[in-house]
Amino acid sequence: MFRTLVRRCVQTQCKRLSKLSDLSHVERRSLSANASTTGGNSKPETVEDMLKLWFKRFSDAQVYEPLESIANILASTLNSNKIATVYQERDRKLSTVEMKNIIEMCKKRLQRMPIQYVIGQWDFRELTLKLRPPVFIPRPETEILVELALNDIKSRDVTCILEPCCGSGAISLALLNLLPGLKAVACDKSSKACELTEENASDLKLSGRLEVQQCAIGDIELKNKFDLIISNPPYVLSKDMMDLQAEILLFEDLEALDGGLDGLDVVRDILGVATTYLNRSGKLFLEVDPSHPELIANLLTGSPSLGLKFERSHKDFNGVARFVEIIKT
Ligand SMILES: C[S@@+](CC[C@H](N)C(=O)[O-])C[C@H]1O[C@@H](n2cnc3c(N)ncnc32)[C@H](O)[C@@H]1O
């Protein structure tokens, strides 16, 4: 069953293992049964032995996404970011050092450290980014935000963008990587986030086109205006913070998520910056909570002095309004 699952993932060219939630109940049940019968008493030696053993241990400890967790740990040990490698090398005997490293990583995962921090990297669009706690882990839906900006940038003359709240640098770096003529200024109030953005930019050879400023977006001082501003700011309503997964609450910087009472504390600062620093007809793209598009539309209609017009909202993978597009008038 394990082979069938991994082969299917390889066939669909997934970079990472597909989510267990994509599987049927029958598939999930038989995978667990298979792992529990073969992950038993004999001393684990091979990649497949460790996969089965730790799938069972993670499942027993109710670690979220147990199969993805051990598959990614093994892929990382095999110096790959492709789950296909785990399948291809399933019969390979692991060295003592490799075994020790795998167990160290698995212990961290048992403590609920997100898998992205455990292996120290994750894919975002075309890039593999370094990640470490407590800097926010880029989420898959933010790839849609990048796509929205990309389409806009390609439709007009955009030379320089601003990214408030850059975290690991995912958004700016994804755009710079795809658009060789583009320059970006990114800011974050966290020094750890700024350091990681600079490190990722350097690893990806994009430092020459990215300026990083450590400051709260409300305090930023800039020399130029911009054609486009893009941001995934903290937008979770404070009352919803405690509903977040244990992994997030234990390891990620909560200031990266908490957007205050109505979730709009930092968004309001970004709107102020857009008023000052967006060129006429320039666009602002934001990722927000589904309750926000209507609130932001009303806020802009009621504050004409901001010179910003709500254009439209865009949906995420779940069909929920997650992104807003705003134009400078
Ligand atoms: C949701 S994370 C997004 C990170 C990154 N853009 C991404 O999508 O992966 C928000 C980021 O905003 C930063 N932040 C929070 N409040 C801020 C503020 N007032 N000014 C600038 N950055 C802020 C946090 O440190 C965090 O890195």
The ligand as an SDF file (V2000), in Angstrom:
LIG
                    3D

 27 29  0  0  0  0  0  0  0  0999 V2000
    1.7720   36.3710    8.0890 C   0  0  0  0  0  0  0  0  0  0  0  0
    3.4890   36.6970    8.1980 S   0  0  0  0  0  0  0  0  0  0  0  0
    3.8410   36.7340    6.4610 C   0  0  0  0  0  0  0  0  0  0  0  0
    5.2580   36.4940    6.0980 C   0  0  0  0  0  0  0  0  0  0  0  0
    5.4980   36.3330    4.5880 C   0  0  0  0  0  0  0  0  0  0  0  0
    5.0430   37.4840    3.8630 N   0  0  0  0  0  0  0  0  0  0  0  0
    4.7990   35.0930    4.0630 C   0  0  0  0  0  0  0  0  0  0  0  0
    3.7410   35.1900    3.4480 O   0  0  0  0  0  0  0  0  0  0  0  0
    5.3330   34.0050    4.2900 O   0  0  0  0  0  0  0  0  0  0  0  0
    3.4920   38.3780    8.7010 C   0  0  0  0  0  0  0  0  0  0  0  0
    4.8570   39.0200    8.9450 C   0  0  0  0  0  0  0  0  0  0  0  0
    4.6050   40.3790    9.3440 O   0  0  0  0  0  0  0  0  0  0  0  0
    5.5480   40.7860   10.3110 C   0  0  0  0  0  0  0  0  0  0  0  0
    4.9220   41.9120   11.0130 N   0  0  0  0  0  0  0  0  0  0  0  0
    3.9810   41.9070   11.9960 C   0  0  0  0  0  0  0  0  0  0  0  0
    3.6050   43.1520   12.3030 N   0  0  0  0  0  0  0  0  0  0  0  0
    4.3180   43.9830   11.4940 C   0  0  0  0  0  0  0  0  0  0  0  0
    4.3740   45.3970   11.3260 C   0  0  0  0  0  0  0  0  0  0  0  0
    3.5970   46.2220   12.0490 N   0  0  0  0  0  0  0  0  0  0  0  0
    5.2240   45.8970   10.4160 N   0  0  0  0  0  0  0  0  0  0  0  0
    6.0210   45.0840    9.6770 C   0  0  0  0  0  0  0  0  0  0  0  0
    6.0210   43.7300    9.7960 N   0  0  0  0  0  0  0  0  0  0  0  0
    5.1680   43.1970   10.6870 C   0  0  0  0  0  0  0  0  0  0  0  0
    5.8020   39.5450   11.1340 C   0  0  0  0  0  0  0  0  0  0  0  0
    7.0510   39.6210   11.7690 O   0  0  0  0  0  0  0  0  0  0  0  0
    5.7130   38.4460   10.0560 C   0  0  0  0  0  0  0  0  0  0  0  0
    6.9950   38.1580    9.5580 O   0  0  0  0  0  0  0  0  0  0  0  0
  1  2  1  0
  2  3  1  0
  2 10  1  0
  3  4  1  0
  4  5  1  0
  5  6  1  0
  5  7  1  0
  7  8  2  0
  7  9  1  0
 10 11  1  0
 11 12  1  0
 11 26  1  0
 12 13  1  0
 13 14  1  0
 13 24  1  0
 14 15  1  0
 14 23  1  0
 15 16  2  0
 16 17  1  0
 17 18  1  0
 17 23  2  0
 18 19  1  0
 18 20  2  0
 20 21  1  0
 21 22  2  0
 22 23  1  0
 24 25  1  0
 24 26  1  0
 26 27  1  0
M  CHG  2   2   1   9  -1
M  END
$$$$
